[in-house]
Amino acid sequence: EAIEAALRRNISETEIAAFFEQNRETLWRIDLYGLRTRDKAEAEDIATRVRSGTANFHLEAMTRSRDEETARRGGYLGRLWRPEVPEDIRMAVFSVDPGEVLGPFSMRHGHEIFLVARIIEPTLEELREEIRDRLYMKLVHDIAARAVVFYPVFSEEG
């Protein structure tokens, strides 16, 4: 514990701020909902009705989504870090206002529409300790990668 505390203390505010600036966009998070259908026309119909206000996205996800796991949660995919969002929709979902419905998109498992509930652009202060944790883990990894460990060789005689 003493070594860990010393290593964490040696991570400077300058290093933390530099990491934040270099990785700012990857540190954004999004609360994202999804609804998957097999048929593109069905996805288009749902998206149109949700956009017009004649259908509720969450109820549609619960009753019509082909993704059983997220359907139980009204389509909730989670609070995702930007790199966790599939690359083919990342730009789209992070460029709209919360409350917007996007799609349908042709995805690996069908046709999907998405509801962006919230985009979180955290401040340095909000992420300071998390960044410190990441930098600490990187430091530990780097030290372990350079470490040379010798094992005693036992002879069959001894």
C-alpha positions in Angstrom: 0.0 0.0 0.0 2.8 2.4 0.8 4.3 1.9 -2.7 1.0 2.4 -4.4 0.3 5.6 -2.4 3.8 6.9 -3.3 3.3 6.1 -7.0 -0.1 7.8 -7.0 1.3 10.9 -5.3 4.0 11.2 -7.9 1.4 11.6 -10.7 1.4 15.3 -11.1 -1.5 17.7 -11.8 0.4 18.5 -15.0 0.3 14.9 -16.2 -3.4 14.6 -15.3 -4.3 17.8 -17.2 -2.2 16.7 -20.2 -4.0 13.4 -20.3 -7.3 15.1 -20.1 -6.5 17.5 -22.9 -5.1 14.7 -25.1 -8.0 12.4 -24.5 -10.9 14.9 -24.0 -13.3 13.4 -26.7 -12.7 9.8 -25.6 -13.7 10.8 -22.1 -17.2 11.9 -23.2 -20.0 9.6 -22.2 -23.5 9.0 -23.5 -26.7 7.6 -22.1 -27.9 5.7 -25.1 -31.0 3.6 -25.9 -31.5 1.3 -28.8 -34.2 -0.7 -30.6 -33.4 -3.5 -33.0 -35.7 -4.9 -35.7 -35.1 -7.5 -38.4 -36.9 -5.4 -41.0 -35.8 -2.0 -42.1 -39.4 -0.9 -42.9 -40.4 -1.7 -39.3 -37.5 0.3 -38.0 -38.4 3.3 -40.2 -42.0 3.1 -39.1 -41.1 3.1 -35.4 -38.6 5.9 -35.8 -41.2 8.0 -37.7 -43.9 7.4 -35.1 -41.5 8.2 -32.2 -40.2 11.4 -33.9 -43.8 12.6 -34.5 -44.8 11.9 -30.9 -47.3 9.2 -31.6 -45.2 6.4 -30.1 -43.0 6.2 -27.0 -39.5 5.0 -27.7 -39.1 3.0 -24.5 -42.5 1.2 -24.9 -41.7 0.4 -28.5 -38.3 -1.0 -27.4 -39.9 -3.1 -24.7 -42.5 -4.6 -27.0 -40.8 -4.6 -30.5 -37.1 -4.8 -30.0 -35.3 -8.0 -31.1 -32.6 -7.4 -28.4 -34.2 -9.2 -25.5 -31.6 -7.9 -22.9 -32.1 -4.2 -23.7 -35.8 -4.6 -24.4 -36.4 -5.3 -20.7 -34.8 -2.0 -19.9 -36.8 0.0 -22.4 -33.9 -0.1 -24.8 -31.3 1.2 -22.4 -27.8 0.3 -23.8 -26.0 2.0 -20.9 -23.8 5.0 -20.1 -21.1 4.4 -22.6 -17.6 6.0 -23.0 -17.2 7.4 -26.5 -14.9 4.5 -27.6 -17.4 2.0 -26.5 -20.0 3.2 -29.0 -19.7 1.3 -32.3 -17.6 3.3 -34.8 -20.3 3.3 -37.5 -22.7 5.3 -35.3 -20.3 7.1 -33.0 -20.2 10.4 -35.0 -23.9 10.5 -35.4 -24.9 9.9 -31.8 -22.4 12.4 -30.4 -23.4 15.1 -32.9 -27.1 15.4 -32.0 -29.0 17.0 -29.2 -30.3 14.8 -26.4 -33.8 13.5 -27.1 -33.1 12.9 -30.8 -33.9 9.6 -32.4 -31.4 8.4 -35.0 -31.7 5.8 -37.7 -32.5 3.2 -38.8 -28.9 2.0 -39.2 -28.1 -1.3 -40.8 -26.1 -3.1 -38.1 -24.7 -6.6 -37.7 -27.8 -8.0 -36.0 -30.5 -6.1 -37.8 -31.8 -2.6 -38.2 -31.4 -0.3 -35.2 -32.7 3.1 -34.1 -31.2 5.0 -31.3 -32.4 7.5 -28.7 -29.7 9.8 -27.3 -30.8 10.6 -23.8 -27.8 12.5 -22.5 -24.3 13.5 -23.7 -21.8 14.1 -20.8 -18.8 16.2 -21.5 -17.0 15.9 -18.1 -14.7 18.5 -16.7 -11.1 17.9 -15.5 -12.3 18.2 -11.9 -14.9 15.5 -12.4 -12.4 13.1 -13.9 -9.3 13.9 -11.9 -9.2 10.8 -9.7 -10.3 8.5 -12.6 -7.5 9.9 -14.7 -5.1 9.4 -11.8 -6.2 5.8 -11.6 -5.7 5.3 -15.4 -2.2 6.9 -15.2 -1.3 4.7 -12.2 -2.4 1.5 -14.0 -0.4 2.5 -17.0 2.6 3.1 -14.8 2.2 -0.3 -13.1 1.9 -1.9 -16.5 5.0 -0.1 -17.8 7.0 -1.2 -14.7 5.8 -4.8 -15.0 6.7 -4.8 -18.7 10.3 -3.8 -17.9 10.7 -6.0 -15.0 13.1 -8.9 -15.3 12.2 -11.9 -13.1 14.6 -14.7 -12.5 13.5 -18.1 -11.4 16.1 -20.4 -9.7 17.0 -23.3 -11.8 16.9 -26.6 -10.1 19.1 -29.3 -11.2 18.0 -32.9 -11.1 20.9 -33.6 -8.8 19.8 -31.4 -6.1 
